[in-house]
Structures are given as structure tokens and as C-alpha cells.
Amino acid sequence: MLTAFAAGCTSQPTPIPEPTADINALVGTMMAVTLTAIAPTPVPPTETPAPEPTATPLPPGTLLEEFGAGFTYPNDAWTEPFDAARVSVKHNYTVTAEQDYLKFTFNDPETYLYTFNTNEMPADVTMETSYLNIDTPSSEASVLCRVDAATRSRWYEFRIVHFERAAVIYYFERKEQYGDQYTKLAYAKLPVELYKDRENRLEGRCQGNTLTLTLNGQQVMSVQDTRIQSAGLVGLGGISHKKVPMTISFNYLNVVPAQ
């Protein structure tokens, strides 16, 4: 009887408890999975194109005209040649774009030849040109400002005269056949060398009532005049004398607001 009771009362083995999950690790794993799911797909870097260069706007009253490759004459920006001589004889001349120059060719003496740029400029401008006439140094080259845009009948002219002189001129077209349309406002011998073997740089400045002529970087003369105060065209001019044929070749015309 005792033996049977002992066998029935033998204790059962205690089960090993399941390990408790680390709640912090579980939360961290869930967050990592969530962040991976919502993270944006990385975009491979692209090369940013360089910005296009922006052209610097030119101030009003600026003209940069070079008579180089591709330049034609006449064109919309330049008028056909104008002969201002007050005589009944028709002169023989040409104005052409040739070998990087705007070339005036004179076949008759006493020809007063001009061409005007059709872009109207302000009244106060500085004009600069470089011209060549080594084969005929007796010719005269000039730059013009405040040309009447409607009639082209009056202007101011800055001229290098033969015999190494210079003049600032007021031009006004006369109706009479032999009236002198050229009034010299200033006239003097050049205090600077006039080159005979290379280009000369001629500058004319119209600023208020003051008209100033400069040759090869040196001021030659300055004079006051009030007859033309308005804006107008600019231009180039040439005059022939007895020694013909002859040429004057202009390399460029730069116009900027007078300072």
C-alpha cells in the first residue's frame, strides 16, 4: 500500500519559460523597417549645365560699327553717298566695303562726300574713327554729329585738313548755287603728328555747347557753339583736292555717350 501511494504522488517536471522579447529591440526593428519603406529612392546626381552668358546691355547712344568681314554698303544702317558740293557737275566717286574698310574713292577733285548712320544718337556723344589715306595725304577726313535726321541739311563736323591742319565746322546747306555752306568755328595747325604711313585716330566730341576735336589721343581744339542743340545722326566724310584719284579708308566708327 505504501509503494503504490509513492508512485502516484511523484511531481511533474517544471516547464522552462519562454524568453521575454526585448521591447526596445522590437520597436527599433519596426522603425527601421518603416523608415526603409518610406525613404525616397535616391536619384543619381546630374551635371548642372553652365548658365548662358548674359550680354551686357549697351547704354543708350552707343554705336559700335566695324567695317570688317560681312559688312556691306549701303545697307539699312548706312545711307547712300551724299555729295555736298554746290556745283552742277556730277562727280565720279564710289563708297564700298572693301578689305575691312569703308572706302571712299574719289575720281574728281573738289568732291565733298558723306555717308550717315541712320540710328539717331543723343545730342551729347563722342565719336571715334580710325582712317587711312597714306597714298594721298592731301585728302580730308571727318566725323559728324547732330546731323538733322529729317533733312540732313546741317551738322557739326570735325575735320582733319590737308597741310596738317584741323577744323571744327558748322555745316548748313545754302539754297543759292554758290553759297558757302561751311562755317569754320575753329581752325588751327595740328600740335600732334599726322601719320602718313599708318592709320590716324580721329575723335569728335559734342557735349552741350562744347565741340572738341582730338587726334591720335591728343586734344587739338575746343570751341563753343549753340546753333545745334538737338539729337541727330552721326556720319563720316571725305573731301578730295586736285590730286586724284584718291581714297580714304575708315576702319570703324565708335559712338558713346559723351562724358
Secondary structure, DSSP 8 states (H G I E B T S, - for coil): -HHHHHHHT-------------HHHHHHHHHHHHHHHHS--------------------TT-EEEE--TT--SSBTTB---EE---SSS---EEEEEETTEEEEEE-SSS-EEEEEEEEEE-SSEEEEEEEE-TT-TT-EEEEEEEE-TTT--EEEEEEEETTTEEEEEEEE--SSTT---EEEEEEEE-SS---SSS-EEEEEEEETTEEEEEETTEEEEEEE--S--S-EEEEEEEE--SS-SEEEEEEEEEEEE--
